[in-house]
């Protein structure tokens, strides 16, 4: 009796697993030669996955990364230079796709923001410590004066 109930459930699970796609790229990229493969890997290592954000295009396993790797290979085979391939992706996805965005007015904050914040923090800390150092001795002198006055 129990077997009759479990059999349809097992068949349903097996049908669901049969339709599932394996993880990763279903068809690996084919390269003409080792030079093309080396250039491809170097280029995709310099590009960021637009979905994963902290992984390079070469390391990401997201579906969009698979599609972008194919697009990069197609652009390379069209005869485009690395700079042209990068520019194509920047036009579609913005400067975020580059691990090292070019210096421009729109990326100044990206390049100099951390340094400016560090300087502001260091200046605040310096002023805070200096102000505190000036007020602590006054309190100590006031306490000494009050103790001396009590002794008289």
C-alpha atoms as one frame of an Amber mdcrd trajectory, in Angstrom:
protein
   0.000   0.000   0.000   2.753   2.409   0.961   4.701   1.481  -2.172   1.758
   2.508  -4.359   1.819   5.978  -2.802   5.583   6.434  -2.966   6.013   5.244
  -6.564   4.145   8.178  -8.186   6.013  10.597  -5.926   9.374   9.110  -6.920
   8.447   9.263 -10.613   7.457  12.903 -10.244  10.787  13.738  -8.557  12.734
  11.864 -11.221  10.923  13.773 -13.967  11.809  17.064 -12.284  15.468  16.099
 -12.016  15.596  15.029 -15.657  14.545  18.519 -16.763  17.095  20.296 -14.586
  20.113  21.719 -16.359  23.565  21.059 -14.993  25.412  23.933 -13.343  27.937
  25.770 -15.457  28.206  26.475 -19.145  26.382  23.798 -21.187  28.773  24.080
 -24.121  32.352  25.170 -23.454  33.959  27.767 -25.689  36.159  26.526 -28.511
  39.310  28.498 -29.284  41.202  28.535 -32.602  44.613  28.530 -30.937  46.383
  29.047 -27.633  47.084  32.726 -28.360  43.365  33.423 -28.743  42.645  31.500
 -25.551  45.331  33.390 -23.606  44.037  36.760 -24.839  40.467  35.749 -23.988
  41.377  34.702 -20.442  43.401  37.866 -19.842  40.573  40.054 -21.126  37.814
  38.329 -19.143  39.938  38.527 -15.985  39.947  42.336 -16.345  36.160  42.538
 -16.682  33.661  42.338 -13.814  30.516  40.227 -13.845  27.593  42.648 -13.821
  25.507  40.312 -11.656  28.042  38.913  -9.165  29.864  42.253  -8.673  32.873
  40.817  -6.848  33.882  38.228  -9.405  35.614  38.646 -12.691  33.862  37.643
 -15.856  36.259  34.698 -16.076  35.401  33.404 -12.594  31.653  33.998 -12.484
  29.207  31.168 -12.990  26.143  33.390 -13.561  24.224  32.954 -16.798  24.922
  36.540 -17.861  28.649  35.880 -17.390  28.396  32.913 -19.773  26.631  35.123
 -22.304  29.165  37.939 -21.919  32.088  35.544 -22.340  30.552  34.372 -25.613
  30.056  38.005 -26.648  33.694  38.813 -25.837  34.870  35.890 -27.970  32.658
  36.988 -30.872  34.011  40.549 -30.634  37.583  39.252 -30.547  36.966  37.163
 -33.654  35.537  40.220 -35.411  39.015  41.711 -35.072  38.320  44.201 -32.309
  41.132  45.183 -29.967  40.948  44.697 -26.218  40.200  48.405 -25.779  37.336
  48.187 -28.286  35.871  45.142 -26.546  36.042  46.943 -23.198  34.483  50.074
 -24.695  31.634  47.998 -26.143  30.877  46.535 -22.702  31.205  49.932 -20.995
  28.663  51.394 -23.425  26.220  48.618 -22.507  26.855  48.238 -18.755  28.748
  51.358 -17.643  32.167  51.788 -16.029  31.224  49.248 -13.373  32.107  46.405
 -15.768  35.786  47.405 -15.614  37.924  46.472 -12.630  40.103  49.515 -13.356
  37.803  52.223 -14.753  39.377  55.018 -16.746  39.937  58.369 -15.065  37.174
  60.783 -16.028  34.975  63.383 -14.388  32.337  60.754 -13.641  34.824  58.432
 -11.898  36.744  60.951  -9.756  34.770  59.977  -6.689  35.563  56.325  -7.359
  39.281  57.028  -7.661  39.777  59.687  -4.981  36.806  59.133  -2.641  38.490
  56.601  -0.337  41.597  58.788   0.050  39.525  61.897   0.766  37.489  60.021
   3.374  40.687  58.747   4.973  42.127  62.282   5.149  38.905  63.667   6.628
  38.904  60.909   9.250  42.565  61.518  10.106  41.954  65.283  10.399  38.913
  64.720  12.633  40.893  62.317  14.836  43.805  64.782  15.108  41.515  67.665
  16.074  39.550  65.512  18.520  42.694  64.267  20.284  44.170  67.765  20.365
  40.996  69.277  21.815  40.776  66.499  24.393  44.425  66.939  25.360  43.785
  70.626  26.028  40.706  70.023  28.195  42.062  67.136  30.293  44.925  69.101
  31.913  42.517  71.921  32.809  40.266  69.464  34.616  43.265  68.018  36.412
  44.403  71.507  37.456  40.897  72.334  38.681  40.854  69.164  40.786  44.289
  69.951  42.241  43.206  73.498  43.030  40.044  72.305  44.738  42.019  69.796
  46.819  44.511  72.502  47.841  41.706  74.825  48.831  40.199  72.093  50.986
  43.491  71.554  52.734  43.768  75.231  53.777
